[in-house]
Amino acid sequence: MSKTADQPATSTQCIWAGEESSLLQGATQVPVVHSVGYGYKDVDEWQAVALGKKPGHIYGRNTNPTVHAFEQKVRQLENAEAVTSAATGMGVISSTLFALLSPGQRVVSVKDTYGGTNVLFTEFLPKFKIDVTLCETTDHQQIESEVARGCDVLYLESPTNPTTKVVDIARLAAAGKKAGATVIVDNTFATPVNQQPLHLGADLVLHSATKFLGGHADALGGVVCGEKQLIQSVYHYREINGATLDPMAAYLLLRGMKTLSLRIRQQNSNAMAVAQFLENHPAIAQVFYPGLESHSGHQIARQQMHGFGGMLSFMLKRDHFDTVREFVPRLKFAHAAANLGAVETTIGPPATTSHVECTAEERAAMGIPESLIRYSAGIEEIDDLIGDLDQALQPFV
Ligand SMILES: *Cc1c(COP(=O)(O)O)cnc(C)c1O
């Protein structure tokens, strides 16, 4: 990302942003503050802090200095007015939706949202008489016409999991705005290094910080940024539901974020090289990666992303789940696991990760073939990743 006069470049922000007010007694690193309570002998000062008239902390469920530093770093990277966090990505997504929606209101979203988000849409929001309409993910006309029929929240995700579909955020945010909707974008796959939804017209941008932001698969967290009033409502609900980000997790996420820009650069480049290698491999039927010209959303991705991300998926020509069973253990440099976005390459079929709750028939109906493999490119040397894939694919040629 480029640098402007009053704002340092993304890589510099990853390292410096948000920390200063949480540093202690000359420490160069943000401390992990485990204290639950914050003491004030001056009762007037205590009250001023409690009422939000003075900066400071009262109680760990509400705010914490380590969590504050993490939040501020993400806020500055997303170039947002305000920020709040939660214990997980789902903590942030559910807090945001439950804080902003009321019975009788309407959500428009897409079919390919993250599995947990989809469960909120299909199981939990309807219990509170909130109408949810899920459109074909890349059918922009359908989404626009549903939004025009009346919409309180337009919820988008791009690129999606696991087939990396891309939606035109600027176009749909404009439609949402026209209808008076709050436009929310899950930016987990792209990160602020590759995509800044607020610049594209979204009102709120949120992340599972568990994935690329933290980057080391050792801490759970969620974060949401945007306009002050919206964030204040989300924060208010989250302080009450209690899904607070733990200070130790906040520290790990903060530490991971120092290398975010470096990691994403390497992951962008590794994913692109892996996608190109696989696209030309005789055992592979199809590769889904927004950086490939063969990808249906490539032109939109070129316009709205600075890099195409570390996530791709591919299907083998031998399209059976047995193929996956045989292929997955052959890879030496890939964890077979449910997470993504870490420094290590991680793979998994949707049948055991994002779409574990669905039957094979349901997955087929959603356009997810049984031999699909989700590949989260790590930061390893690219020749090692390609060599590993090449040997693992040998029996399938
Ligand atoms: C993992 C993920 C989530 C949920 O985050 P958790 O931290 O696991 O709760 C939400 N959205 C996307 C795109 C994800 O990949």
The ligand as a Tripos MOL2 file, in Angstrom:
@<TRIPOS>MOLECULE
LIG
   15    15     1     0     0
SMALL
NO_CHARGES

@<TRIPOS>ATOM
      1 C1        -12.9800  -18.1120   10.6570 C.3       1 LIG1
      2 C2        -13.8660  -17.1100   10.0400 C.ar      1 LIG1
      3 C3        -14.8630  -16.4720   10.8000 C.ar      1 LIG1
      4 C4        -15.1250  -16.8060   12.2390 C.3       1 LIG1
      5 O1        -14.0500  -16.4850   13.0600 O.3       1 LIG1
      6 P1        -13.7160  -17.1990   14.4560 P.3       1 LIG1
      7 O2        -12.5610  -16.4230   14.9700 O.co2     1 LIG1
      8 O3        -13.4130  -18.6330   14.1620 O.co2     1 LIG1
      9 O4        -14.9420  -17.0760   15.2940 O.co2     1 LIG1
     10 C5        -15.6350  -15.5100   10.1630 C.ar      1 LIG1
     11 N1        -15.4580  -15.1940    8.8660 N.ar      1 LIG1
     12 C6        -14.5170  -15.8010    8.1120 C.ar      1 LIG1
     13 C7        -14.3710  -15.4150    6.6770 C.3       1 LIG1
     14 C8        -13.6870  -16.7800    8.6630 C.ar      1 LIG1
     15 O5        -12.7730  -17.3790    7.9040 O.3       1 LIG1
@<TRIPOS>BOND
     1     1     2 1
     2     2     3 ar
     3     2    14 ar
     4     3     4 1
     5     3    10 ar
     6     4     5 1
     7     5     6 1
     8     6     7 2
     9     6     8 1
    10     6     9 1
    11    10    11 ar
    12    11    12 ar
    13    12    13 1
    14    12    14 ar
    15    14    15 1
@<TRIPOS>SUBSTRUCTURE
     1 LIG1         1 GROUP 0 **** ****
